[in-house]
Amino acid sequence: MLAPLAADPRGRRRLRFWSAGCSTGEEPYSIAMTVLEALPDASRWDVRILATDLDSEVLERARRGIYPPERMSNVSPERLQRFFIERHEAGGDGRQIAPEVASLVTFKQLNLIHTLPMKGPLDAIFCRNVVIYFDKETQRELFARIARLQRPGDLLFLGHSESLFKVCDSYALIGKTIHRRA
Ligand SMILES: C[S@@+](CC[C@H](N)C(=O)[O-])C[C@H]1O[C@@H](n2cnc3c(N)ncnc32)[C@H](O)[C@@H]1O
């Protein structure tokens, strides 16, 4: 995901991501971990990940960043070791996202049906498994607004069962779920 962005010929050291419909935070935190793994000198980059959701309750859990063991089964031992802190209070054995990761992510409440308040450009937008709930016209309006936040070459990630076919022609499909702004 980061290779084309990190290899920017203009030598930029600024990366902006948006996880739209971030639920309890796994998506933006895993973006943050990918950034930290891919950029050994990440501290010299200006990286920000905006994570939004409609639901204030999932956002509260996302901000806390504590996950029970059953939610950690897909996390590699290397990531567990590097990016999580063990939490044993209340008799549980959950793990909390480390400050190095959490500091890259800002959570905000946002309804995607409304005007998008953020300014672009955004290098990559993750809008995965959210628009399945929207009718086609709502999807068209949303992706027209999303496209205005990106420059040619920027990336948009959708869920496996989601598509821009007959919804938005501002992107080219470059992978199963990856779209590049035309
Ligand atoms: C299935 S989860 C997807 C989580 C994550 N993107 C993923 O793929 O794992 C869908 C999320 O979209 C949020 N959502 C649904 N309608 C929304 C809307 N109109 N605006 C913002 N978020 C919305 C829900 O609250 C939920 O957290």
The ligand as a Tripos MOL2 file, in Angstrom:
@<TRIPOS>MOLECULE
LIG
   27    29     1     0     0
SMALL
NO_CHARGES

@<TRIPOS>ATOM
      1 C1        -18.9700   -3.3270    8.9340 C.3       1 LIG1
      2 S1        -18.2810   -1.9420    9.7170 S.3       1 LIG1
      3 C2        -16.7910   -1.7380    8.7580 C.3       1 LIG1
      4 C3        -15.5920   -1.4990    9.5940 C.3       1 LIG1
      5 C4        -14.2710   -1.4340    8.8150 C.3       1 LIG1
      6 N1        -14.2790   -0.4340    7.7820 N.3       1 LIG1
      7 C5        -13.9400   -2.7740    8.2490 C.2       1 LIG1
      8 O1        -14.0520   -3.0110    7.0320 O.co2     1 LIG1
      9 O2        -13.5520   -3.6640    9.0270 O.co2     1 LIG1
     10 C6        -19.3010   -0.6400    9.0980 C.3       1 LIG1
     11 C7        -19.1850    0.6600    9.8810 C.3       1 LIG1
     12 O3        -19.7870    1.6930    9.1130 O.3       1 LIG1
     13 C8        -20.4190    2.5780   10.0000 C.3       1 LIG1
     14 N2        -21.4310    3.3450    9.2640 N.ar      1 LIG1
     15 C9        -22.6160    2.9150    8.7730 C.ar      1 LIG1
     16 N3        -23.2820    3.9270    8.1940 N.ar      1 LIG1
     17 C10       -22.4940    5.0300    8.3020 C.ar      1 LIG1
     18 C11       -22.6270    6.3920    7.9120 C.ar      1 LIG1
     19 N4        -23.7320    6.8410    7.2830 N.pl3     1 LIG1
     20 N5        -21.6150    7.2460    8.1910 N.ar      1 LIG1
     21 C12       -20.5000    6.8100    8.8350 C.ar      1 LIG1
     22 N6        -20.3080    5.5300    9.2340 N.ar      1 LIG1
     23 C13       -21.2980    4.6580    8.9770 C.ar      1 LIG1
     24 C14       -20.9990    1.6710   11.0790 C.3       1 LIG1
     25 O4        -21.2200    2.4010   12.2860 O.3       1 LIG1
     26 C15       -19.9010    0.6240   11.2180 C.3       1 LIG1
     27 O5        -19.0050    0.9310   12.2640 O.3       1 LIG1
@<TRIPOS>BOND
     1     1     2 1
     2     2     3 1
     3     2    10 1
     4     3     4 1
     5     4     5 1
     6     5     6 1
     7     5     7 1
     8     7     8 2
     9     7     9 1
    10    10    11 1
    11    11    12 1
    12    11    26 1
    13    12    13 1
    14    13    14 1
    15    13    24 1
    16    14    15 ar
    17    14    23 ar
    18    15    16 ar
    19    16    17 ar
    20    17    18 ar
    21    17    23 ar
    22    18    19 1
    23    18    20 ar
    24    20    21 ar
    25    21    22 ar
    26    22    23 ar
    27    24    25 1
    28    24    26 1
    29    26    27 1
@<TRIPOS>SUBSTRUCTURE
     1 LIG1         1 GROUP 0 **** ****
